[in-house]
Amino acid sequence: MSSITPKGENGRSSRTHSKVVIIGSGPAGHTAAIYLARANLNPVMFEGFMANGFAAGGQLTTTTDVENYPGFPEGVSGPEMMDKFRAQSVKFGTNIITETISRIDLSQRPFRYWRESEEDLEPETCDVVILATGASAKRLDLPGEETYWQSGISACAVCDGAVPIFRNKPLVVIGGGDSAAEEALYLTKYGSKVIVLVRRDELRASKIMAKRLTSHPKVEILWSTVALEACGDGDLLQSLTIKNVKTGETSQLQANGLFYAIGHEPATSLVSSQVETDVDGYIVTIPGTTQTSVKGVFAAGDVQDKRYRQAITSAGSGCMAALEAERLLAEEEEGITE
């Protein structure tokens, strides 16, 4: 950490001190911002500049159609939804800064943080931090992947499986764990059949999930098989080039949908050495809350949720984080301590 210390009173920055700083600008971050702004806490949001590889707004900015978020009966595009989230945050007074926080010191309050390219300057400070930095799906970077991303290729069956282009069409899932099994079984509701590509000759999934998968009449498993290329007509995915890793044989597999189920990468590098994380890098929160192992630091959205990873659950946890932050600040203002 920089040796430069805040020059204001009580450890506060003479540059900028805020009651609450939100890092991240997906549904969790903006929901927290809306609640905090309406509570007159003047939240500051750092929405990031291509932070974690995404534009401001997070993963939803790469999603074409969102059909399962309440209030949008005709569906809404991911970017349009996040524009509406942002507009509502701004309407109630959130100060949104399109910069990335590159360093933060959570060792004592007020917390100190530095913007990208300002690490040698006096840090800014805040009383509470809400981490809403999200997570990103692991991808294979196949040839053709960028062309057909969200045009046949997805990393979320629950989000995209019901989209018309997948209905009654052959769909492929890549992965061999519980997530892959869950995604494949979910997709059987929509696809004509679901083919699971497993690199090994066995599943990593739990016994019960493996049994459900292998016994489903619409599921076919191709063992020791990997995808080499995503192919289509330039607009939509139509097939995959696949390879048997044991025999070396390659072939074409008809596929109108490809779903990655090979895990997610939580965006926790900023704080992973300062707050408790689990073996997969997700921030650990006290059950039923968004409180992390550091008092005054709350985590909301996919950065702490490895199970659901939905826009609506992220928004819900953003609301929780805001309410918990508001309560903490009110108690401290009244001199109430644990």
C-alpha positions in Angstrom: 0.0 0.0 0.0 1.1 3.6 -0.6 2.7 5.3 2.3 0.9 8.5 1.6 -1.7 9.1 4.3 -4.9 11.1 4.3 -4.3 14.8 5.3 -7.8 15.5 6.7 -9.1 15.2 10.3 -9.7 11.8 11.9 -8.0 9.9 9.1 -10.3 11.4 6.5 -9.0 12.5 3.1 -8.6 16.1 2.4 -9.4 15.3 -1.3 -12.7 13.4 -0.9 -14.4 11.6 2.0 -17.7 9.7 1.5 -20.0 7.9 3.8 -20.5 5.1 1.4 -18.5 4.0 -1.7 -19.9 1.3 -4.0 -17.5 -0.5 -6.3 -19.3 -2.0 -9.2 -22.2 -1.0 -11.4 -24.3 -4.1 -12.0 -27.8 -4.7 -10.6 -26.4 -5.1 -7.1 -24.4 -1.9 -7.1 -27.2 0.2 -8.6 -29.8 -1.2 -6.3 -27.6 -0.4 -3.3 -27.1 3.1 -4.8 -30.8 3.8 -5.2 -31.6 2.8 -1.6 -28.7 4.7 -0.1 -29.3 7.8 -2.2 -33.0 7.8 -1.2 -31.7 7.6 2.4 -29.7 10.8 1.8 -26.4 9.1 2.3 -25.0 10.5 -0.9 -23.4 7.3 -2.2 -20.4 7.4 -4.6 -20.3 4.7 -7.2 -17.2 3.7 -9.1 -18.7 2.0 -12.1 -15.3 1.2 -13.5 -13.8 1.6 -17.0 -13.8 -1.8 -18.6 -13.2 -3.3 -15.1 -13.1 -7.1 -15.1 -13.3 -6.9 -18.9 -16.9 -5.5 -18.9 -18.3 -2.1 -19.7 -20.0 -0.1 -16.9 -23.1 -2.1 -16.1 -21.4 -5.5 -15.8 -22.3 -8.8 -17.4 -25.7 -7.7 -18.4 -24.2 -5.3 -21.0 -23.2 -8.4 -23.0 -26.7 -9.9 -22.9 -29.1 -9.4 -25.7 -32.5 -10.3 -24.3 -33.6 -10.5 -20.6 -37.0 -12.1 -20.3 -37.1 -13.2 -16.7 -36.7 -9.9 -14.9 -40.1 -8.8 -13.4 -41.6 -5.6 -14.9 -40.6 -6.2 -18.4 -43.3 -8.4 -19.9 -42.0 -7.9 -23.5 -38.4 -8.5 -22.4 -35.6 -6.0 -22.4 -32.0 -5.9 -23.7 -29.3 -6.2 -21.1 -27.7 -2.8 -22.0 -31.1 -1.1 -22.0 -31.9 -2.5 -18.5 -28.6 -1.3 -17.1 -29.2 2.1 -18.6 -32.5 2.3 -16.7 -30.8 1.1 -13.5 -28.1 3.8 -14.0 -30.7 6.6 -14.7 -32.6 5.7 -11.5 -29.4 5.8 -9.5 -28.6 9.3 -10.9 -32.1 10.5 -10.4 -31.9 10.0 -6.7 -28.5 11.6 -6.3 -25.8 8.9 -6.7 -22.5 10.3 -7.7 -21.3 8.0 -10.5 -17.7 8.1 -11.4 -16.5 6.2 -14.6 -13.2 5.2 -13.1 -11.7 2.1 -11.6 -10.5 1.6 -8.0 -7.1 0.0 -8.3 -6.2 -0.2 -4.7 -7.9 -0.2 -1.4 -6.8 -0.5 2.3 -9.4 -2.1 4.5 -7.1 -2.4 7.5 -8.8 0.4 9.4 -11.6 2.9 9.1 -12.1 5.2 7.4 -11.1 3.0 4.5 -8.5 4.3 2.0 -8.7 3.8 -1.7 -6.9 4.9 -4.8 -8.2 5.4 -8.4 -6.3 3.9 -11.3 -3.2 6.0 -12.2 -3.5 8.0 -8.9 -1.7 5.5 -6.7 0.9 8.0 -5.8 -1.6 10.7 -4.7 -3.2 11.1 -1.3 -5.9 8.5 -1.0 -9.6 9.2 -0.9 -11.5 7.8 2.1 -14.9 6.4 3.1 -16.7 5.0 6.1 -18.4 2.0 4.4 -17.6 0.0 1.3 -20.0 -2.1 -0.7 -18.3 -4.5 -3.0 -20.4 -5.3 -6.1 -17.7 -6.2 -8.5 -19.4 -9.3 -9.9 -18.0 -12.4 -11.5 -17.4 -13.4 -15.1 -18.1 -16.8 -16.7 -15.0 -18.7 -17.8 -14.8 -19.0 -21.5 -12.8 -21.2 -23.9 -11.9 -18.5 -26.5 -12.8 -20.9 -29.3 -12.5 -19.7 -32.9 -15.9 -18.2 -33.7 -16.8 -17.6 -30.0 -16.9 -13.8 -30.3 -18.9 -14.0 -33.5 -21.6 -16.1 -31.9 -21.6 -14.9 -28.3 -25.2 -14.2 -27.4 -26.1 -15.5 -30.9 -26.0 -19.1 -29.9 -23.3 -19.2 -27.3 -24.1 -18.4 -23.6 -22.8 -19.0 -20.2 -26.2 -19.1 -18.4 -28.9 -21.6 -19.3 -31.4 -20.2 -16.8 -30.9 -16.7 -18.4 -31.0 -17.7 -22.0 -32.4 -21.2 -22.4 -35.9 -20.1 -23.2 -34.9 -17.8 -26.0 -36.7 -18.8 -29.3 -33.5 -19.6 -31.2 -32.9 -22.5 -28.8 -36.4 -24.0 -28.8 -36.6 -27.6 -30.3 -33.0 -27.4 -31.4 -30.0 -29.5 -30.5 -28.1 -27.8 -27.7 -24.6 -28.5 -26.3 -23.3 -28.0 -22.8 -19.6 -28.0 -22.0 -18.6 -29.2 -18.5 -18.6 -32.2 -16.2 -19.5 -30.8 -12.8 -22.8 -30.2 -10.9 -23.3 -26.9 -12.7 -23.0 -28.5 -16.1 -25.5 -31.2 -15.0 -27.9 -28.6 -13.7 -27.6 -26.5 -16.9 -28.1 -29.5 -19.2 -31.1 -30.8 -17.3 -32.7 -27.3 -17.4 -32.1 -27.1 -21.1 -34.0 -30.3 -21.7 -37.2 -28.2 -21.3 -36.4 -26.3 -24.5 -34.0 -28.2 -26.8 -34.8 -31.2 -29.0 -31.9 -32.8 -27.3 -28.9 -31.8 -25.1 -25.4 -33.0 -25.7 -22.9 -32.7 -22.9 -19.2 -32.6 -23.9 -17.0 -34.0 -21.1 -13.2 -33.8 -21.5 -12.6 -36.8 -19.3 -14.2 -40.2 -19.3 -16.2 -39.5 -16.1 -18.3 -36.8 -14.6 -17.1 -34.6 -11.7 -20.7 -34.1 -10.7 -22.1 -35.5 -7.5 -23.5 -39.0 -7.7 -27.2 -37.9 -7.6 -26.7 -35.2 -10.3 -24.7 -37.6 -12.5 -27.5 -40.2 -12.2 -30.1 -37.6 -13.2 -28.1 -36.5 -16.1 -27.1 -40.0 -17.5 -30.7 -41.3 -17.1 -32.5 -38.4 -18.8 -33.9 -39.5 -22.2 -33.0 -36.2 -23.9 -29.4 -36.1 -22.8 -26.4 -37.5 -24.6 -22.9 -37.4 -23.2 -19.9 -37.4 -25.4 -17.0 -38.6 -23.3 -13.3 -37.5 -23.8 -14.5 -34.8 -26.2 -13.6 -31.1 -26.5 -14.9 -28.3 -28.8 -12.5 -26.9 -31.3 -14.5 -24.3 -33.2 -17.9 -22.6 -33.2 -19.4 -22.5 -36.7 -22.4 -20.8 -38.2 -23.7 -18.6 -41.0 -22.3 -15.4 -39.6 -25.4 -14.5 -37.6 -26.3 -17.6 -35.6 -24.4 -20.7 -34.4 -25.1 -23.8 -36.4 -22.5 -26.4 -35.5 -19.3 -27.2 -33.5 -16.1 -28.8 -34.6 -15.4 -31.4 -31.9 -12.5 -33.7 -31.2 -12.1 -37.0 -29.3 -9.0 -36.5 -27.2 -8.3 -40.2 -27.0 -8.5 -41.0 -30.7 -7.7 -37.6 -32.1 -10.7 -37.9 -34.5 -12.5 -34.6 -35.4 -16.1 -34.2 -36.6 -18.9 -31.7 -36.9 -21.7 -31.7 -34.4 -25.0 -29.9 -35.2 -25.6 -27.4 -32.4 -27.9 -24.3 -32.4 -26.9 -23.5 -28.8 -23.6 -23.8 -26.9 -23.6 -23.3 -23.1 -20.4 -23.0 -21.1 -20.6 -24.5 -17.6 -17.0 -24.5 -16.7 -17.1 -22.1 -13.7 -17.0 -18.4 -13.0 -14.2 -16.1 -11.9 -15.3 -13.7 -9.1 -13.7 -10.2 -9.4 -12.1 -10.2 -6.0 -8.4 -9.5 -6.7 -8.8 -6.0 -5.3 -9.7 -7.3 -1.8 -8.9 -11.1 -1.7 -6.0 -10.7 0.8 -8.1 -8.4 3.1 -11.5 -10.1 3.4 -12.4 -13.8 3.8 -12.9 -15.6 0.6 -13.8 -19.3 -0.1 -11.7 -21.8 -2.0 -13.1 -20.5 -5.3 -12.4 -16.9 -4.5 -15.9 -15.7 -3.7 -16.3 -13.3 -0.8 -17.7 -15.0 2.3 -20.6 -13.2 4.0 -22.3 -13.9 7.3 -25.3 -16.1 6.4 -28.4 -14.0 5.9 -26.5 -10.8 5.5 -24.0 -9.1 3.2 -21.5 -8.4 6.0 -18.0 -9.6 5.2 -15.2 -10.5 7.6 -14.3 -6.8 7.8 -16.7 -4.5 9.7 -18.0 -1.8 7.4 -17.4 -3.8 4.2 -20.4 -5.4 2.6 -20.5 -7.6 -0.5 -23.5 -7.9 -2.9 -24.2 -9.7 -6.1 -22.2 -12.3 -8.0 -19.0 -11.5 -6.1 -20.5 -13.4 -3.2 -23.0 -15.6 -4.9 -21.8 -18.7 -6.6 -25.2 -20.5 -6.7 -27.9 -18.3 -8.3 -26.0 -15.6 -10.3 -29.2 -13.9 -11.5 -29.9 -10.2 -12.0 -32.8 -10.3 -9.6 -30.9 -12.0 -6.8 -28.0 -9.6 -7.3 -30.5 -6.7 -7.0 -31.9 -8.2 -3.8 -28.5 -8.5 -2.2 -27.7 -4.9 -3.2 -30.8 -3.8 -1.3 -29.6 -5.8 1.7 -26.2 -4.3 1.6 -27.6 -0.8 1.5 -30.0 -1.3 4.4 -27.2 -2.9 6.5 -24.8 -0.1 5.6 -27.4 2.5 6.5 -28.1 0.8 9.8 -24.4 0.6 10.7 -23.8 4.3 10.0 -26.9 5.3 12.0 -25.8 3.2 15.0 -22.3 4.6 14.9 -23.7 8.1 14.6 -25.8 7.5 17.7 -22.8 6.0 19.5 -24.1 2.4 19.5 -21.3 -0.1 19.2 -21.3 -3.9 19.3 
